[in-house]
Amino acid sequence: MATITQDAALHSKARRRRANLPYLYLLPAFLVMGVITFYPLVYQVIISFTDFQTKDLLLQLASPKLSWIGIQNYKDIITGGLPVQNFEFFRVLTYNIWWATTNVMVHVPAGVLIAVLLNTPGLWAKRIYRAIYVLPVVIPPIVVATVWRDIFDEQYGAMNQFLTTFAGWFGAIDPVHIRWLNEYTPPIPWLLPNGPLTLAYYAMMIANFWLGWPFMTMVATGALQSIPKDLYEAASIDGASGSQQFWRVTVPLLRPAMIPAAVYGFTLSLNLFNFVYFMTNGGPARSTEIMVTFAYSLVRDLRLYGAAAAFSVIVFFVALIIFLITNRITHATESYTEA
């Protein structure tokens, strides 16, 4: 009897050891994540309730000059009480959501259309085209922003030179001199009522289109190649035209892949710091400022670390709420069998 009890205890001990083994393997990752991710997040939330500035950098939270001000930073952000010109929180929020939404509305259809065209049977040099359109994905956004900023330069930019040449074909003599990144007057004043969409917005849309559609095309290409050819053959036998096959076969089967990609693209555009900062720096007059670039400017220009931390917390909850809403509407995280 004692032997049986001892064997059961050893078996139970071995089973607990096996059950704890995965956690032991995960422990190094948890420690690294705790240092580089969780600790900065918690610290940021803490200093968002203070007036943390340059005076407090040396001693951090132990600084005798540090004052706990509660939710004052959050109030100043929402009500426009920050010492920043041309800042209105809800205008920046509206523009940020509009910027992300319009980018996705352009990238996804273009990506699907190009993927369908490149998936056409018998297309010559198909692999070469696919290799070329991957290039914008591997180029860092900072490089893309810098190049396109030069393209839209009002004096020597390639865009104005192209428009000058194009206008010359119709007899125009004067060179085209459009202030793409500095003109404040919106071309369509009513498009976004609480903030102007300046020419810089449209220039950024063109540049980000070049940057964003290849990813959507790659996702759509992978999804297209997983669609059984038998479905198209059956649809053709039933008399379905090419457009009917596209809308009744291709689009429904692309949906489980493209909706998560669209949500990812929306989130990426919502926080596209490098591209916005290095192309327009939020100008002119903060008309193209997004939330993450403004949070950075609070640190870079004003050294308001507490206010910047509060703004970052707000950005996190805005992104979280948007993700939950879009996920609820689009079912982006469902599996193929559930979609």
C-alpha positions in Angstrom: 0.0 0.0 0.0 2.8 2.4 0.9 4.5 1.6 -2.4 1.4 2.4 -4.4 1.0 5.7 -2.5 4.7 6.5 -3.2 4.3 5.8 -6.9 1.2 7.9 -7.1 3.1 10.8 -5.4 6.0 10.5 -7.8 3.6 10.3 -10.8 1.8 13.4 -9.6 5.1 15.2 -9.1 6.3 14.3 -12.6 2.9 15.5 -14.0 3.2 18.8 -12.3 6.8 19.2 -13.5 5.6 18.5 -17.1 2.8 21.0 -16.7 5.2 23.7 -15.4 7.8 23.1 -18.1 6.1 25.3 -20.8 6.0 28.2 -18.3 9.7 27.7 -17.6 10.5 28.0 -21.3 8.4 31.1 -21.5 10.0 32.8 -18.5 12.9 34.4 -20.4 10.5 35.8 -22.9 8.3 37.2 -20.1 11.3 38.8 -18.4 12.4 40.4 -21.6 8.9 41.6 -22.4 8.6 42.9 -18.9 11.7 45.0 -19.2 11.3 46.4 -22.7 7.4 46.6 -22.9 5.4 46.3 -19.7 7.6 48.4 -17.5 7.7 51.4 -19.9 3.9 51.1 -20.4 3.3 51.2 -16.6 5.8 53.9 -16.1 4.1 56.0 -18.8 0.7 55.7 -17.2 2.2 56.8 -13.9 3.9 59.9 -15.2 0.8 60.8 -17.1 -0.7 61.9 -13.8 2.3 64.2 -13.1 3.8 67.4 -14.4 6.9 65.5 -15.4 9.3 67.8 -17.4 13.0 68.3 -18.0 13.5 69.3 -14.3 12.6 65.8 -13.3 14.7 63.7 -15.7 17.6 63.2 -13.3 15.7 61.8 -10.3 12.6 60.7 -12.2 9.7 59.9 -9.8 11.9 60.7 -6.8 12.3 64.3 -7.9 11.3 66.7 -5.2 10.0 69.1 -7.9 7.6 66.5 -9.4 4.0 67.3 -8.7 1.1 64.9 -8.9 -1.7 66.6 -10.8 -4.2 63.8 -11.3 -6.1 63.9 -14.6 -5.1 67.5 -15.4 -3.0 66.4 -18.4 -6.0 64.6 -19.8 -8.3 67.6 -19.3 -5.8 69.9 -21.0 -5.6 67.6 -24.0 -9.3 67.2 -24.4 -10.2 70.9 -23.8 -7.2 72.3 -25.7 -5.5 73.7 -22.6 -2.0 72.7 -23.7 0.4 75.5 -24.6 0.4 74.6 -28.3 -0.7 76.6 -31.3 -3.3 75.3 -33.8 -4.1 72.3 -31.6 -7.6 70.9 -31.2 -7.8 67.3 -30.0 -11.0 66.4 -31.7 -9.8 67.9 -35.0 -6.6 65.8 -34.8 -8.6 62.7 -33.9 -11.1 63.2 -36.7 -8.3 63.8 -39.2 -6.4 60.8 -37.9 -9.4 58.5 -38.4 -10.2 60.0 -41.8 -6.5 59.5 -42.9 -6.5 55.9 -41.9 -9.9 55.1 -43.3 -9.3 56.7 -46.7 -5.9 54.9 -47.0 -7.6 51.6 -46.5 -10.4 52.4 -48.8 -7.8 53.0 -51.6 -5.3 50.3 -50.7 -7.6 47.3 -50.4 -9.5 47.7 -53.8 -6.3 48.5 -55.6 -4.5 45.6 -54.1 -7.3 43.2 -55.0 -7.6 44.5 -58.5 -3.8 44.3 -59.2 -3.7 40.8 -57.7 -6.5 39.6 -59.9 -4.8 41.1 -63.0 -1.5 39.4 -62.1 -3.3 36.2 -61.5 -4.6 36.1 -65.1 -3.7 32.8 -66.8 -1.1 33.2 -69.5 0.2 36.6 -68.3 3.8 37.0 -69.4 6.6 37.7 -66.8 4.2 37.2 -63.9 7.0 36.5 -61.4 8.9 39.6 -62.4 5.9 41.8 -61.8 5.3 40.2 -58.4 9.0 40.8 -57.5 8.8 44.4 -58.5 5.6 45.3 -56.5 7.2 43.9 -53.3 9.9 46.6 -53.4 7.8 49.3 -51.6 7.1 46.9 -48.8 10.8 46.4 -48.0 11.8 50.1 -48.3 11.7 51.8 -44.9 8.8 54.4 -44.6 11.4 57.1 -43.7 13.1 56.7 -47.1 9.7 56.7 -48.9 8.7 59.9 -47.1 11.9 61.7 -47.8 11.8 60.8 -51.5 8.2 61.8 -52.0 8.8 65.0 -50.0 11.4 65.9 -52.6 9.0 64.9 -55.4 6.4 67.3 -54.1 8.9 70.1 -53.6 7.3 73.3 -54.9 10.3 74.6 -56.8 12.3 71.6 -58.0 10.0 68.7 -57.4 9.4 66.1 -60.1 5.6 66.4 -59.7 5.5 70.1 -60.7 8.0 69.5 -63.5 5.8 66.7 -64.8 2.7 68.9 -64.6 4.6 71.7 -66.4 5.5 69.3 -69.2 2.0 68.0 -69.4 0.5 71.5 -69.5 3.0 72.5 -72.2 1.5 69.9 -74.5 -1.7 72.0 -74.4 0.1 75.3 -75.1 0.7 76.5 -71.6 3.9 78.6 -71.2 4.2 79.4 -67.5 5.7 76.6 -65.3 3.4 74.9 -62.8 4.2 76.1 -59.3 1.9 74.2 -56.8 2.8 74.5 -53.1 1.9 70.9 -52.4 3.2 70.7 -48.8 2.9 74.3 -47.7 -0.5 75.5 -49.1 -3.0 75.9 -46.3 -6.1 76.7 -48.4 -8.1 73.4 -48.8 -9.1 72.5 -52.4 -12.3 71.0 -51.1 -13.3 73.0 -48.0 -16.4 71.0 -47.1 -14.8 67.5 -47.2 -13.8 67.5 -43.5 -15.9 70.2 -41.8 -13.9 70.5 -38.5 -10.5 70.7 -40.2 -9.1 71.5 -43.7 -7.8 68.8 -45.9 -4.9 70.7 -47.4 -2.9 69.8 -50.5 -0.4 68.1 -48.3 -3.0 65.5 -47.4 -3.5 64.6 -51.0 0.2 64.5 -51.6 0.6 62.2 -48.7 -2.3 60.0 -50.0 -0.5 59.6 -53.3 2.8 58.7 -51.6 1.2 56.3 -49.1 -0.8 54.7 -51.9 2.6 53.8 -53.5 3.7 52.4 -50.1 0.5 50.6 -49.1 -1.0 48.7 -52.1 1.7 46.1 -52.5 1.0 44.6 -49.1 -2.7 44.2 -49.9 -1.7 42.7 -53.3 0.5 40.1 -51.6 -2.3 39.1 -49.2 -4.8 39.0 -52.1 -2.4 37.0 -54.3 -2.0 34.4 -51.6 -5.8 34.2 -51.1 -6.4 33.9 -54.8 -4.1 31.0 -55.3 -5.9 29.1 -52.5 -9.3 29.3 -54.3 -10.0 26.0 -56.1 -10.2 26.3 -59.9 -13.1 24.0 -59.9 -15.3 26.8 -58.6 -14.6 29.0 -61.6 -15.2 26.0 -63.9 -18.5 25.3 -62.3 -19.5 28.9 -62.5 -18.5 29.1 -66.1 -20.5 26.0 -66.9 -23.5 27.6 -65.2 -23.1 30.6 -67.6 -21.6 33.1 -65.2 -19.7 35.9 -66.9 -16.3 37.1 -65.8 -17.7 39.9 -63.7 -20.2 37.6 -62.1 -17.4 35.1 -61.2 -15.5 37.9 -59.6 -18.3 39.2 -57.4 -19.9 35.8 -56.6 -16.8 33.6 -56.3 -13.6 35.7 -55.9 -14.8 38.4 -53.6 -16.5 36.2 -51.0 -13.5 33.9 -50.8 -11.1 36.8 -50.5 -13.1 38.3 -47.6 -11.6 36.1 -44.8 -8.1 37.2 -45.9 -8.6 40.8 -46.9 -10.7 41.9 -43.9 -7.9 41.2 -41.3 -5.4 42.8 -43.8 -7.6 45.9 -44.0 -7.9 46.1 -40.2 -4.1 45.8 -40.0 -3.7 48.5 -42.7 -6.0 50.8 -40.8 -4.1 50.3 -37.5 -0.8 50.8 -39.3 -2.0 54.0 -41.0 -3.5 55.3 -37.8 0.0 55.2 -36.2 2.2 55.9 -39.3 4.7 58.1 -37.5 7.8 57.9 -39.7 6.0 58.6 -42.9 3.9 61.6 -41.6 6.8 63.1 -39.6 9.4 63.0 -42.3 7.1 64.0 -45.2 5.2 66.9 -43.7 6.1 67.1 -40.0 2.3 67.6 -39.5 2.2 70.8 -41.5 1.1 73.1 -42.8 -0.2 74.6 -39.5 -0.7 71.1 -38.0 -3.3 70.3 -40.7 -1.7 66.8 -41.3 -0.8 66.1 -37.7 -1.8 62.6 -36.4 -1.9 61.7 -32.8 1.4 59.9 -32.5 3.3 62.8 -34.2 1.7 65.3 -31.9 2.6 63.2 -28.8 6.2 63.2 -30.1 6.1 67.0 -30.6 5.1 67.5 -27.0 8.4 65.8 -26.0 10.6 67.2 -28.7 9.5 70.8 -28.7 8.0 71.5 -25.2 9.5 68.8 -23.1 6.1 68.1 -21.6 6.7 64.4 -20.7 3.7 64.1 -18.5 1.3 65.5 -21.1 3.0 63.4 -23.8 2.5 60.3 -21.7 -1.2 61.1 -21.2 -1.6 61.7 -24.9 0.0 58.3 -25.6 -2.4 56.7 -23.2 -5.3 58.3 -25.0 -3.9 57.1 -28.3 -3.8 53.6 -27.0 -7.4 53.6 -25.9 -8.6 55.2 -29.1 -6.8 52.6 -31.1 -8.2 49.8 -28.9 -11.7 51.1 -29.2 -11.4 51.4 -33.0 -10.0 47.9 -33.2 -12.8 46.4 -31.1 -15.5 48.2 -33.1 -14.0 47.2 -36.5 -13.4 43.7 -35.3 -17.0 43.4 -34.1 -18.4 44.7 -37.4 -16.0 42.9 -39.8 -15.4 39.7 -37.7 -11.7 40.1 -38.7 -10.4 37.6 -36.2 -12.7 34.8 -37.2 -11.3 31.7 -38.8 -12.2 30.7 -42.4 -14.7 28.2 -41.2 -16.5 30.8 -39.0 -16.5 33.6 -41.6 
